[in-house]
Amino acid sequence: MTEPQPPTRPASGAAAPTRRRFLKITAVGTAAAATGLVLVPEADALTSFIHPGVLHKLSDIQRMKTRIAAGTEPWLSGWNVFRADPYSQSTYTMLGPFASVDRGTTELHNWEFWNDCNAAYQNALMWNLTGTTAHATKALQIIRAWSATLTSITGKDAQLAASIYGFKLAAAAELMRYTAPSGSWSASEITQTENLFRNVCIPLVNTFGDAGWGTNCVKAMMAMGVFCNDTSVYNAAVDAYYLHDCCRISRVISDTGQCVDSGRDQAHTQLILGSMAEACEIAWVQGQDLYSASSNRLLAGYEYTAKYNLGNDVPYAVWGSCQATYSAISTVERGNLRPIHELAFNHYVKRRSLPAPWTYAAVARLQPEGAAFQCDHVGFGTLLFTL
């Protein structure tokens, strides 16, 4: 099959953010990372935040609003999909809150938690894009309720619940903290939300872990660090992205683009790619370039995975994560493209003018991107990330 070529498009006219010096990898750091957190060297660590700064800064919101108002494609099609989604409705009926959530053992209130986190995030965006107060009210209702009630996340997959759902809730909370109607969210309620992340989620996600577990923890720690204005939390996550023995970028994706889960199934492979892209986008908003780490390794992962899932052969070497090895590439869920491709495409092609023909082909297949599977990603990349 001939490689597809994207149409000629000018790079984004927006200047790239000022970038802090990249983290220098050391053998000492790599060894220490296996046990948990490692401090980023002081010269490389972030010392302050841009707010709102989890995926969307104010200029990103304004870009979407301008394109929607003008009826410009593909933003308009992306907007129509996003606004019609059930989680984007101010009439959404909250399913929680509950004091305890279990993922992977009893599943107690797991479904309710991720549904509510989706609705909080999407209503926070709807408030910002429409100015309709009912959306702000709904987002804050969900954030307040869970922050005041949730005290524990349990089960064999507790770390995944804390990271995946916690990330989505932190993204919602960050938007509302800096854009909510005046007087609608008190300082004590904001502190209560910070405490939810500090006391319930971060103790689970700061252990990171293998493959997809670790990459979801990275993006969650970054988001929670930004919302809590805690640079130590954020910097620990960036450190893990570069250094952790089992979830660093150079460990989960090989230089050929093969992912540690390529032999497991294509859903988990894309979960890793999407989570790392979301982490990179948070960092980009904050003035750091994680996208280019290990010679644009994330792009190699996207290209390899998109090419395979579009029906083409790719080379495969026996490989796997720290806990599992796979002898052949998996056909499980092959061709089931997740809505994670617009984010990577718009960075690498439109910001950086790098070739990404297979990622572009995936974008063309999916556009406009819709909702993610359950709560795994933010989805809706056509609206949210098209530059």
Secondary structure as UniProt FT lines:
FT   HELIX           27..33
FT   TURN            34..35
FT   TURN            42..44
FT   HELIX           58..70
FT   TURN            73..74
FT   HELIX           75..84
FT   HELIX           86..88
FT   TURN            90..91
FT   STRAND          100..102
FT   TURN            108..109
FT   HELIX           110..130
FT   HELIX           133..149
FT   STRAND          152..154
FT   TURN            156..157
FT   HELIX           158..160
FT   HELIX           161..165
FT   HELIX           166..179
FT   TURN            182..183
FT   HELIX           187..196
FT   HELIX           197..201
FT   HELIX           202..205
FT   TURN            206..207
FT   HELIX           211..227
FT   TURN            228..229
FT   HELIX           231..243
FT   TURN            245..247
FT   HELIX           249..252
FT   TURN            255..256
FT   TURN            260..264
FT   HELIX           266..285
FT   TURN            286..287
FT   TURN            291..292
FT   HELIX           293..309
FT   TURN            310..311
FT   STRAND          319..320
FT   STRAND          325..326
FT   TURN            332..335
FT   TURN            339..340
FT   HELIX           341..345
FT   HELIX           346..351
FT   HELIX           357..366
FT   TURN            374..375
FT   HELIX           381..385
//
